[in-house]
Amino acid sequence: MARDTLAEQARYIFTTGRAIRDFVDRNIAQLLAAEGNRSVCGELSVNQMHALMLIQKRGKVSISELALLMGVSAPSASAMVDRMVEKGALTRAPSVRDRRRMDVRIAPSVQKDFERVNDVLLGAFERLVEKAGAETASMWCEVLKRLKRVLDAEEAATRSKIPN
């Protein structure tokens, strides 16, 4: 009985998480379409924006780390990075710690555009949270704090598998 409840809860959390991800993706797609040629961000796909967000959170990543984080092969991640470097969204340089490794960062020239895009996305999410109400938002924050600790531990375990 308890196992069925756990499975049902996991399914509900998973599907609701997907709905939230879809909400974010729709907003990213609309924002990118609105950006058009005004900035490099307007030339990116939703997946490339996800890559930018992952890189922004970490400051820099290796190709293998980005591949692991995105759940794609290293050659796929490398091809995506190549396209984003060509567009001027990313920079790639040898690591100071290991010359065999390439560090990928957000290009300084794109940083302000990326921050503006993030602000617009945050505004869309704020409106969603506002519709849910203050009490619900507060409960949601408590649950997410606990989940974040679990996810941080999972990410640390994933990072430990990445070759230096």
ABEGO torsion letter per residue (X at the ends): XAAAAAAAAAAAAAAAAAAAAAAAAAAAAAAAAAAEAABAAAABBAAAAAAAAAAAAAGBBBAAAAAAAAGBBAAAAAAAAAAAAAAGABBBBBBAABAABBBBBBBAAAAAAAAAAAAAAAAAAAAAAAAAEAAAAAAAAAAAAAAAAAAAAAAAAAAAABBX
